Amino acid sequence: VQPREAVQGERRVWQLGILAQLPRDTVLLRYGPLAAVPAALAQTWQMSRDVTGMLWRMVTGQASLKNISGPITIARVANGSANLGPAWFLSFLAILSLSLCIMNLLPIPVLDGGHLLYSFSELVRGSPVGERALVAGQYVGLALLAGLMGLAFYNDILRLGS
């Protein structure tokens, strides 16, 4: 492959003749009001399975923790999807919202999933979790979230350099 010099606007750049181009044409599926509900539920279920599958692969080490992104990468992807059009941007927002929902339901004591875990424990035991266990769980949950946020920022900063 031979690079060649080209002019883009007022800049001179080197090109290899390879261009990655995302599809701008999208297929628009229209559903009636009654058919839209099961189609939306099926799409949401599929996306939920994809997100939880990726989380499971990261936990088991089958996927890299470099896939965890923070606000910098989220903003960059949001900008890229917005440039592709409203359908792409809305799809990105749906995936982001669903991912945050699933993360919130993880059994980490600070999150809603942790509160559900404490409620389930109370249902099984017949008595509430002790104050010391509750506080210890909150500290562990905060440490886990701080570590996860630190990893997300670390990955974001590394991506900015590349």
ROPASE-954405 format. One record per residue (C-alpha): residue number from 0; residue in three letters; y, z, x. Coordinates in pm, 1 decimal. Layout:
BEGIN
<site><resi>NUM</resi><resn>ala</resn><yy>Y</yy><zz>Z</zz><xx>X</xx></site>
...
! end
This chain:
BEGIN
<site><resi>0</resi><resn>val</resn><yy>0.0</yy><zz>0.0</zz><xx>0.0</xx></site>
<site><resi>1</resi><resn>gln</resn><yy>333.1</yy><zz>-103.4</zz><xx>143.1</xx></site>
<site><resi>2</resi><resn>pro</resn><yy>639.7</yy><zz>96.0</zz><xx>34.7</xx></site>
<site><resi>3</resi><resn>arg</resn><yy>955.0</yy><zz>-100.6</zz><xx>-34.6</xx></site>
<site><resi>4</resi><resn>glu</resn><yy>1315.7</yy><zz>1.2</zz><xx>-67.7</xx></site>
<site><resi>5</resi><resn>ala</resn><yy>1476.0</yy><zz>-40.1</zz><xx>-410.3</xx></site>
<site><resi>6</resi><resn>val</resn><yy>1802.9</yy><zz>47.8</zz><xx>-580.7</xx></site>
<site><resi>7</resi><resn>gln</resn><yy>1804.4</yy><zz>275.2</zz><xx>-886.0</xx></site>
<site><resi>8</resi><resn>gly</resn><yy>2155.7</yy><zz>313.5</zz><xx>-1019.4</xx></site>
<site><resi>9</resi><resn>glu</resn><yy>2362.6</yy><zz>410.1</zz><xx>-719.8</xx></site>
<site><resi>10</resi><resn>arg</resn><yy>2069.8</yy><zz>543.1</zz><xx>-512.9</xx></site>
<site><resi>11</resi><resn>arg</resn><yy>1837.3</yy><zz>371.1</zz><xx>-272.9</xx></site>
<site><resi>12</resi><resn>val</resn><yy>1476.0</yy><zz>485.5</zz><xx>-311.4</xx></site>
<site><resi>13</resi><resn>trp</resn><yy>1137.6</yy><zz>396.8</zz><xx>-164.7</xx></site>
<site><resi>14</resi><resn>gln</resn><yy>872.4</yy><zz>274.1</zz><xx>-408.5</xx></site>
<site><resi>15</resi><resn>leu</resn><yy>497.2</yy><zz>223.3</zz><xx>-379.9</xx></site>
<site><resi>16</resi><resn>gly</resn><yy>462.6</yy><zz>4.2</zz><xx>-685.6</xx></site>
<site><resi>17</resi><resn>ile</resn><yy>274.2</yy><zz>270.3</zz><xx>-878.9</xx></site>
<site><resi>18</resi><resn>leu</resn><yy>425.0</yy><zz>409.3</zz><xx>-1197.1</xx></site>
<site><resi>19</resi><resn>ala</resn><yy>278.5</yy><zz>681.4</zz><xx>-1414.5</xx></site>
<site><resi>20</resi><resn>gln</resn><yy>398.6</yy><zz>617.1</zz><xx>-1762.9</xx></site>
<site><resi>21</resi><resn>leu</resn><yy>327.7</yy><zz>833.0</zz><xx>-2063.2</xx></site>
<site><resi>22</resi><resn>pro</resn><yy>268.5</yy><zz>651.1</zz><xx>-2388.9</xx></site>
<site><resi>23</resi><resn>arg</resn><yy>582.7</yy><zz>624.3</zz><xx>-2596.4</xx></site>
<site><resi>24</resi><resn>asp</resn><yy>400.3</yy><zz>485.9</zz><xx>-2897.3</xx></site>
<site><resi>25</resi><resn>thr</resn><yy>232.3</yy><zz>748.0</zz><xx>-3108.4</xx></site>
<site><resi>26</resi><resn>val</resn><yy>13.4</yy><zz>711.9</zz><xx>-3407.5</xx></site>
<site><resi>27</resi><resn>leu</resn><yy>165.6</yy><zz>856.7</zz><xx>-3719.8</xx></site>
<site><resi>28</resi><resn>leu</resn><yy>-85.6</yy><zz>992.1</zz><xx>-3967.1</xx></site>
<site><resi>29</resi><resn>arg</resn><yy>45.6</yy><zz>1057.1</zz><xx>-4313.5</xx></site>
<site><resi>30</resi><resn>tyr</resn><yy>-136.6</yy><zz>1289.8</zz><xx>-4548.0</xx></site>
<site><resi>31</resi><resn>gly</resn><yy>-72.7</yy><zz>1378.9</zz><xx>-4905.5</xx></site>
<site><resi>32</resi><resn>pro</resn><yy>10.0</yy><zz>1742.2</zz><xx>-4985.4</xx></site>
<site><resi>33</resi><resn>leu</resn><yy>-350.9</yy><zz>1833.8</zz><xx>-5064.8</xx></site>
<site><resi>34</resi><resn>ala</resn><yy>-503.5</yy><zz>1650.9</zz><xx>-4768.2</xx></site>
<site><resi>35</resi><resn>ala</resn><yy>-242.3</yy><zz>1786.0</zz><xx>-4524.0</xx></site>
<site><resi>36</resi><resn>val</resn><yy>-358.5</yy><zz>2148.5</zz><xx>-4549.7</xx></site>
<site><resi>37</resi><resn>pro</resn><yy>-718.4</yy><zz>2096.1</zz><xx>-4431.0</xx></site>
<site><resi>38</resi><resn>ala</resn><yy>-600.1</yy><zz>1849.1</zz><xx>-4163.6</xx></site>
<site><resi>39</resi><resn>ala</resn><yy>-347.5</yy><zz>2103.8</zz><xx>-4032.8</xx></site>
<site><resi>40</resi><resn>leu</resn><yy>-607.7</yy><zz>2381.1</zz><xx>-4036.8</xx></site>
<site><resi>41</resi><resn>ala</resn><yy>-857.5</yy><zz>2162.1</zz><xx>-3850.1</xx></site>
<site><resi>42</resi><resn>gln</resn><yy>-597.1</yy><zz>2071.5</zz><xx>-3586.9</xx></site>
<site><resi>43</resi><resn>thr</resn><yy>-495.4</yy><zz>2437.8</zz><xx>-3549.2</xx></site>
<site><resi>44</resi><resn>trp</resn><yy>-859.7</yy><zz>2541.6</zz><xx>-3514.9</xx></site>
<site><resi>45</resi><resn>gln</resn><yy>-919.0</yy><zz>2276.6</zz><xx>-3246.8</xx></site>
<site><resi>46</resi><resn>met</resn><yy>-610.6</yy><zz>2381.5</zz><xx>-3051.4</xx></site>
<site><resi>47</resi><resn>ser</resn><yy>-713.2</yy><zz>2749.6</zz><xx>-3081.1</xx></site>
<site><resi>48</resi><resn>arg</resn><yy>-1055.6</yy><zz>2667.4</zz><xx>-2940.2</xx></site>
<site><resi>49</resi><resn>asp</resn><yy>-895.6</yy><zz>2475.2</zz><xx>-2653.0</xx></site>
<site><resi>50</resi><resn>val</resn><yy>-657.1</yy><zz>2761.6</zz><xx>-2565.3</xx></site>
<site><resi>51</resi><resn>thr</resn><yy>-924.6</yy><zz>3033.7</zz><xx>-2586.1</xx></site>
<site><resi>52</resi><resn>gly</resn><yy>-1164.8</yy><zz>2814.1</zz><xx>-2390.0</xx></site>
<site><resi>53</resi><resn>met</resn><yy>-909.1</yy><zz>2776.0</zz><xx>-2111.2</xx></site>
<site><resi>54</resi><resn>leu</resn><yy>-841.9</yy><zz>3150.5</zz><xx>-2109.8</xx></site>
<site><resi>55</resi><resn>trp</resn><yy>-1216.0</yy><zz>3218.8</zz><xx>-2086.6</xx></site>
<site><resi>56</resi><resn>arg</resn><yy>-1254.3</yy><zz>2970.9</zz><xx>-1800.1</xx></site>
<site><resi>57</resi><resn>met</resn><yy>-971.4</yy><zz>3145.6</zz><xx>-1613.2</xx></site>
<site><resi>58</resi><resn>val</resn><yy>-1130.4</yy><zz>3488.2</zz><xx>-1668.8</xx></site>
<site><resi>59</resi><resn>thr</resn><yy>-1470.4</yy><zz>3365.9</zz><xx>-1547.5</xx></site>
<site><resi>60</resi><resn>gly</resn><yy>-1320.7</yy><zz>3182.1</zz><xx>-1249.7</xx></site>
<site><resi>61</resi><resn>gln</resn><yy>-1413.4</yy><zz>2833.6</zz><xx>-1370.1</xx></site>
<site><resi>62</resi><resn>ala</resn><yy>-1042.8</yy><zz>2740.4</zz><xx>-1396.1</xx></site>
<site><resi>63</resi><resn>ser</resn><yy>-766.5</yy><zz>2819.0</zz><xx>-1152.4</xx></site>
<site><resi>64</resi><resn>leu</resn><yy>-510.3</yy><zz>3089.2</zz><xx>-1222.1</xx></site>
<site><resi>65</resi><resn>lys</resn><yy>-254.9</yy><zz>2829.7</zz><xx>-1110.5</xx></site>
<site><resi>66</resi><resn>asn</resn><yy>-272.1</yy><zz>2704.4</zz><xx>-1471.1</xx></site>
<site><resi>67</resi><resn>ile</resn><yy>-72.2</yy><zz>3008.5</zz><xx>-1584.2</xx></site>
<site><resi>68</resi><resn>ser</resn><yy>289.5</yy><zz>2906.9</zz><xx>-1635.0</xx></site>
<site><resi>69</resi><resn>gly</resn><yy>607.0</yy><zz>3102.3</zz><xx>-1683.6</xx></site>
<site><resi>70</resi><resn>pro</resn><yy>941.3</yy><zz>3027.1</zz><xx>-1842.8</xx></site>
<site><resi>71</resi><resn>ile</resn><yy>1050.6</yy><zz>2779.7</zz><xx>-1575.2</xx></site>
<site><resi>72</resi><resn>thr</resn><yy>751.6</yy><zz>2550.7</zz><xx>-1625.2</xx></site>
<site><resi>73</resi><resn>ile</resn><yy>768.7</yy><zz>2596.4</zz><xx>-2002.0</xx></site>
<site><resi>74</resi><resn>ala</resn><yy>1132.3</yy><zz>2481.5</zz><xx>-1998.7</xx></site>
<site><resi>75</resi><resn>arg</resn><yy>1049.9</yy><zz>2181.4</zz><xx>-1779.3</xx></site>
<site><resi>76</resi><resn>val</resn><yy>760.9</yy><zz>2074.7</zz><xx>-2005.0</xx></site>
<site><resi>77</resi><resn>ala</resn><yy>975.4</yy><zz>2130.2</zz><xx>-2314.9</xx></site>
<site><resi>78</resi><resn>asn</resn><yy>1240.2</yy><zz>1901.3</zz><xx>-2169.1</xx></site>
<site><resi>79</resi><resn>gly</resn><yy>981.6</yy><zz>1636.6</zz><xx>-2081.5</xx></site>
<site><resi>80</resi><resn>ser</resn><yy>822.3</yy><zz>1648.0</zz><xx>-2425.6</xx></site>
<site><resi>81</resi><resn>ala</resn><yy>1163.6</yy><zz>1636.3</zz><xx>-2596.2</xx></site>
<site><resi>82</resi><resn>asn</resn><yy>1241.6</yy><zz>1319.2</zz><xx>-2401.0</xx></site>
<site><resi>83</resi><resn>leu</resn><yy>925.3</yy><zz>1160.6</zz><xx>-2543.4</xx></site>
<site><resi>84</resi><resn>gly</resn><yy>1036.9</yy><zz>1216.6</zz><xx>-2900.2</xx></site>
<site><resi>85</resi><resn>pro</resn><yy>1027.3</yy><zz>1466.9</zz><xx>-3183.8</xx></site>
<site><resi>86</resi><resn>ala</resn><yy>652.5</yy><zz>1439.6</zz><xx>-3247.3</xx></site>
<site><resi>87</resi><resn>trp</resn><yy>570.4</yy><zz>1524.4</zz><xx>-2884.4</xx></site>
<site><resi>88</resi><resn>phe</resn><yy>820.8</yy><zz>1810.5</zz><xx>-2881.9</xx></site>
<site><resi>89</resi><resn>leu</resn><yy>689.0</yy><zz>1958.7</zz><xx>-3206.9</xx></site>
<site><resi>90</resi><resn>ser</resn><yy>334.8</yy><zz>1930.1</zz><xx>-3074.2</xx></site>
<site><resi>91</resi><resn>phe</resn><yy>439.6</yy><zz>2115.6</zz><xx>-2759.1</xx></site>
<site><resi>92</resi><resn>leu</resn><yy>606.6</yy><zz>2387.3</zz><xx>-2967.0</xx></site>
<site><resi>93</resi><resn>ala</resn><yy>291.6</yy><zz>2423.0</zz><xx>-3177.0</xx></site>
<site><resi>94</resi><resn>ile</resn><yy>73.2</yy><zz>2464.4</zz><xx>-2868.1</xx></site>
<site><resi>95</resi><resn>leu</resn><yy>318.5</yy><zz>2713.3</zz><xx>-2717.4</xx></site>
<site><resi>96</resi><resn>ser</resn><yy>334.7</yy><zz>2919.5</zz><xx>-3037.5</xx></site>
<site><resi>97</resi><resn>leu</resn><yy>-40.9</yy><zz>2919.8</zz><xx>-3075.8</xx></site>
<site><resi>98</resi><resn>ser</resn><yy>-88.6</yy><zz>3019.9</zz><xx>-2711.4</xx></site>
<site><resi>99</resi><resn>leu</resn><yy>153.4</yy><zz>3311.5</zz><xx>-2750.7</xx></site>
<site><resi>100</resi><resn>cys</resn><yy>-25.0</yy><zz>3416.8</zz><xx>-3070.1</xx></site>
<site><resi>101</resi><resn>ile</resn><yy>-362.9</yy><zz>3420.3</zz><xx>-2896.9</xx></site>
<site><resi>102</resi><resn>met</resn><yy>-221.1</yy><zz>3606.2</zz><xx>-2594.9</xx></site>
<site><resi>103</resi><resn>asn</resn><yy>-67.6</yy><zz>3866.0</zz><xx>-2828.4</xx></site>
<site><resi>104</resi><resn>leu</resn><yy>-408.7</yy><zz>3927.8</zz><xx>-2985.8</xx></site>
<site><resi>105</resi><resn>leu</resn><yy>-576.9</yy><zz>4008.3</zz><xx>-2653.7</xx></site>
<site><resi>106</resi><resn>pro</resn><yy>-706.1</yy><zz>4367.8</zz><xx>-2648.3</xx></site>
<site><resi>107</resi><resn>ile</resn><yy>-437.7</yy><zz>4486.9</zz><xx>-2406.0</xx></site>
<site><resi>108</resi><resn>pro</resn><yy>-301.4</yy><zz>4821.7</zz><xx>-2529.6</xx></site>
<site><resi>109</resi><resn>val</resn><yy>67.7</yy><zz>4724.1</zz><xx>-2528.6</xx></site>
<site><resi>110</resi><resn>leu</resn><yy>7.1</yy><zz>4409.9</zz><xx>-2737.3</xx></site>
<site><resi>111</resi><resn>asp</resn><yy>-90.4</yy><zz>4380.2</zz><xx>-3103.7</xx></site>
<site><resi>112</resi><resn>gly</resn><yy>-451.1</yy><zz>4320.7</zz><xx>-3000.4</xx></site>
<site><resi>113</resi><resn>gly</resn><yy>-445.6</yy><zz>4661.0</zz><xx>-2829.7</xx></site>
<site><resi>114</resi><resn>his</resn><yy>-319.5</yy><zz>4825.1</zz><xx>-3148.5</xx></site>
<site><resi>115</resi><resn>leu</resn><yy>-602.1</yy><zz>4655.0</zz><xx>-3337.1</xx></site>
<site><resi>116</resi><resn>leu</resn><yy>-843.9</yy><zz>4788.2</zz><xx>-3073.9</xx></site>
<site><resi>117</resi><resn>tyr</resn><yy>-712.6</yy><zz>5144.3</zz><xx>-3125.6</xx></site>
<site><resi>118</resi><resn>ser</resn><yy>-739.6</yy><zz>5104.0</zz><xx>-3504.0</xx></site>
<site><resi>119</resi><resn>phe</resn><yy>-1095.1</yy><zz>4975.7</zz><xx>-3473.8</xx></site>
<site><resi>120</resi><resn>ser</resn><yy>-1180.5</yy><zz>5264.8</zz><xx>-3243.4</xx></site>
<site><resi>121</resi><resn>glu</resn><yy>-1038.2</yy><zz>5507.7</zz><xx>-3500.1</xx></site>
<site><resi>122</resi><resn>leu</resn><yy>-1243.0</yy><zz>5341.8</zz><xx>-3773.7</xx></site>
<site><resi>123</resi><resn>val</resn><yy>-1565.4</yy><zz>5371.2</zz><xx>-3572.5</xx></site>
<site><resi>124</resi><resn>arg</resn><yy>-1505.1</yy><zz>5725.2</zz><xx>-3441.5</xx></site>
<site><resi>125</resi><resn>gly</resn><yy>-1347.3</yy><zz>5861.7</zz><xx>-3756.1</xx></site>
<site><resi>126</resi><resn>ser</resn><yy>-1058.0</yy><zz>6013.6</zz><xx>-3559.8</xx></site>
<site><resi>127</resi><resn>pro</resn><yy>-758.0</yy><zz>5873.4</zz><xx>-3376.5</xx></site>
<site><resi>128</resi><resn>val</resn><yy>-760.7</yy><zz>5807.3</zz><xx>-3004.1</xx></site>
<site><resi>129</resi><resn>gly</resn><yy>-639.3</yy><zz>6107.0</zz><xx>-2805.3</xx></site>
<site><resi>130</resi><resn>glu</resn><yy>-281.4</yy><zz>6122.2</zz><xx>-2683.0</xx></site>
<site><resi>131</resi><resn>arg</resn><yy>-382.2</yy><zz>6110.1</zz><xx>-2315.9</xx></site>
<site><resi>132</resi><resn>ala</resn><yy>-607.1</yy><zz>5807.0</zz><xx>-2368.5</xx></site>
<site><resi>133</resi><resn>leu</resn><yy>-330.8</yy><zz>5635.1</zz><xx>-2565.0</xx></site>
<site><resi>134</resi><resn>val</resn><yy>-73.9</yy><zz>5692.3</zz><xx>-2288.2</xx></site>
<site><resi>135</resi><resn>ala</resn><yy>-320.2</yy><zz>5588.0</zz><xx>-2016.1</xx></site>
<site><resi>136</resi><resn>gly</resn><yy>-398.5</yy><zz>5270.4</zz><xx>-2211.5</xx></site>
<site><resi>137</resi><resn>gln</resn><yy>-27.7</yy><zz>5192.5</zz><xx>-2245.2</xx></site>
<site><resi>138</resi><resn>tyr</resn><yy>20.7</yy><zz>5226.6</zz><xx>-1868.2</xx></site>
<site><resi>139</resi><resn>val</resn><yy>-278.6</yy><zz>5004.4</zz><xx>-1797.1</xx></site>
<site><resi>140</resi><resn>gly</resn><yy>-153.2</yy><zz>4749.5</zz><xx>-2050.5</xx></site>
<site><resi>141</resi><resn>leu</resn><yy>194.2</yy><zz>4746.8</zz><xx>-1897.5</xx></site>
<site><resi>142</resi><resn>ala</resn><yy>46.0</yy><zz>4701.9</zz><xx>-1550.2</xx></site>
<site><resi>143</resi><resn>leu</resn><yy>-168.9</yy><zz>4410.3</zz><xx>-1672.4</xx></site>
<site><resi>144</resi><resn>leu</resn><yy>129.2</yy><zz>4242.6</zz><xx>-1839.8</xx></site>
<site><resi>145</resi><resn>ala</resn><yy>351.8</yy><zz>4296.4</zz><xx>-1535.1</xx></site>
<site><resi>146</resi><resn>gly</resn><yy>81.9</yy><zz>4140.6</zz><xx>-1315.5</xx></site>
<site><resi>147</resi><resn>leu</resn><yy>43.1</yy><zz>3845.8</zz><xx>-1550.9</xx></site>
<site><resi>148</resi><resn>met</resn><yy>419.1</yy><zz>3788.5</zz><xx>-1563.7</xx></site>
<site><resi>149</resi><resn>gly</resn><yy>441.8</yy><zz>3817.2</zz><xx>-1186.2</xx></site>
<site><resi>150</resi><resn>leu</resn><yy>165.0</yy><zz>3558.8</zz><xx>-1146.7</xx></site>
<site><resi>151</resi><resn>ala</resn><yy>339.7</yy><zz>3325.0</zz><xx>-1392.1</xx></site>
<site><resi>152</resi><resn>phe</resn><yy>670.6</yy><zz>3350.3</zz><xx>-1203.3</xx></site>
<site><resi>153</resi><resn>tyr</resn><yy>492.2</yy><zz>3308.5</zz><xx>-870.0</xx></site>
<site><resi>154</resi><resn>asn</resn><yy>322.8</yy><zz>2989.4</zz><xx>-996.0</xx></site>
<site><resi>155</resi><resn>asp</resn><yy>656.3</yy><zz>2863.5</zz><xx>-1132.6</xx></site>
<site><resi>156</resi><resn>ile</resn><yy>833.6</yy><zz>2919.1</zz><xx>-800.8</xx></site>
<site><resi>157</resi><resn>leu</resn><yy>553.1</yy><zz>2744.2</zz><xx>-611.5</xx></site>
<site><resi>158</resi><resn>arg</resn><yy>578.6</yy><zz>2446.4</zz><xx>-847.3</xx></site>
<site><resi>159</resi><resn>leu</resn><yy>953.6</yy><zz>2422.2</zz><xx>-787.9</xx></site>
<site><resi>160</resi><resn>gly</resn><yy>887.6</yy><zz>2375.1</zz><xx>-417.2</xx></site>
<site><resi>161</resi><resn>ser</resn><yy>645.2</yy><zz>2089.0</zz><xx>-470.9</xx></site>
! end
